[in-house]
Amino acid sequence: MSAPHRLRNDCLLALAACVLSVLLGTLGDSGRRPDALGWVLLLASALLIAVRRQRPVLAVAGLVACVAPYHAMDNSHAASMFQTCVILYTVAVTGRPLRTLFVALGVLTLVVAVVSANNAHEGLQLLRISGWILAMLFLGIDVRVYRQYVASLVQRAERAERTREEEARRRVAEERLRIARDLHDLLAHSITLIGVQTSVAAHVLEADPARLDRKAVVGALEDIAETCRTARGELRTTLEVLRRSDPGGGRGPVPGLDGVADLARAARTAGATVEVSVRADGVPPSVGATAYRIVQEALTNAVRHAGPGPSVRVELHSADGTLHVAVSDDGRGGQLARKGRGFGLTGMRERARSVGGAFTAGPRSEGGFAVRAALPLPAADATP
């Protein structure tokens, strides 16, 4: 039905049917040769093939209108068999089974009536014509069912392909979001510490040039260098994930709870007073990495927004199958958090949800800012 140039092909088939009808009408031995009216009816029935696919029901009606008087005049019965079979096949292959059944009953009734009116003893001729009609109808129904089956297979394949594409896009979006969180946590933390340590070194240099504290300047510069080395290592790990050709090859090593002490040490070099309490054992790597990133971002916010010399307390403990993370400070970070700028709180919330946990953050009633997360501890963790 969707073949290109189908009207041109049907017209050529109609011309071929005309030629075949003329040959069979001239050489056929059943009935007599058509007269002038018979030739007109015969050729008109053959030309109906040109519109059989656009108007199948109209083609059948025209066929009946032409063939019925043609056979009633006892013309050559074989001459019209080709166009009859082609048009009936088209009706069966393009229509519903119920319509095909009605067409079959109507055509068979007409054939029986015409042949019986001409010669009541031509039972063999009647059986042959009925067999051809039924054969074309059943062939058309079989082809139609097969086409529907192939179309359903194609549709299922297309749906499966769309599902795979949507899944691939979802995974790409999740991976981009994860990398964005990693880069934000890494760069925000490192740049904040470098900025604070640079300010300390500049203050030492400007405070009293005559009494320069070289040891303090050297210490600040060494802290900056150490922070740069740490940031470079984590950035290299993230870039290796981006460069890896195998998307299922896993991730590089991500610090867990054992890295919290290093975060506290880096925050202390930036001037903060940090107390750390870790009471958790058997934490899966994915949950530990999430807790590490939350603590990292919370300490970065405290150093950046809590004011000079903030006191920060970091608590991590497991209870009732949950790892509880709490980071609180006594600074003025709550005022800046109300403005809703940046992606830090959003990233921490997304990280907590990625492992099925809950996250809250906001100003404390006694002053300062607090970040809390509850991360469930699964019995087995397959995430590398």
Steps between C-alpha positions, in 0.01 A plus 500: 500500500789734557710397197627790289333563162215267593249679273735465204554131579125441534438667163760276337340197665159611372637522143652155538161371619337651192747321272453170686121536489509555124715190451283283722182640349626427152660160561288376787281196447251556780193694385517698181706795387372830640302729277550877497321551834686204648837646401406834659396331827809278501747783442321724750535230768872475422550876527352495852835355616646853476282621793487178702732625778358853529133388492481122558126490574423716197718272288304193619168672427619595152629148443162351588322753280721405203549127547142405590344601165815381320455144630120519470546541124700171504825659395840337560508441877878466525567842350404690818665272755825697530348836594246326723772324697718814528216723622369244750853447633538877551170518688608219730849635565387856571171450684377350822400131506131589539503708182684222319235251613216715365683545170561125474133417564383759249737395224436128550125556497532694176720232341260222595204696368664589167651159427180318601292729277718422199537127553368322808722195427837686508584395856869451426526849351322644804733316738810622316391864503400486868833340587694782336293762676546338842870444435558870423302610804685268738834598348419866557397434861820303562717777355315761706555305822867456416542872433336582833735256673806658336373849586457399865856367506628826353302704753637293789852543367448876469362521854795300631740729313330810641519348847872434458558854373305650791695284745828608341399867520396455863834341586689775320302763691566326831870471421521867404324595823735282703809647334363851550458427872850356524655799325302743712599330825863468397555845353287690750676338794851539358453853371348612829792362701753649257327836524501498879862385521605765247327764709688378808832524317416847369400615847825375647698682232312828547454500877855600596757480220778591744424195714413249227397160635664286236391178669132600478536598135678175416230303683222677309671440165558132583132465587412656164734260320354199684146609418596537132653151494189348657272683259714395205479133602123504537462693176714243321274224631191681370659558160593133475131415539418738214772358276416136569349342187316229695204663679467203733862497604427650839637806673830587653550467873285749692590585861268368767474558874876458534543822302295716739808561718684646197205732433510621860877552480460709184225708660722565804771640274240747376447628855201294612481304825374156408397216732441161342315203647469182293326197649410280207625162379423291193377792290466401131723692255212682328355626828845592630578697184167684529567589863850619409367732229231642731755573771735650243236740367379588852855586613553704183185701571604549862845628403353724232190640668521452877739787555856513638611217727176299516457202730372197309392164638483192276316191628454170321346201674300196396184386677203284398641430155554870421809716478427838657708795380492837678718807433426815702678832551454812713548755221270709287455258208126477558450855378672425170317167460164678496599673176508163323813565294729228368458125456649369824180418688336363186799274436500369858127428481542315170787296640294394800207402278729302268549242778141519623571741785353824634662840533421817694687828538425832660590758769519386861289664768811571708680648204704360217405247238442123509502231234353156574463187291365152570646241263365142512755221529411210269596148597708462185634768272602421146600851398876524446 
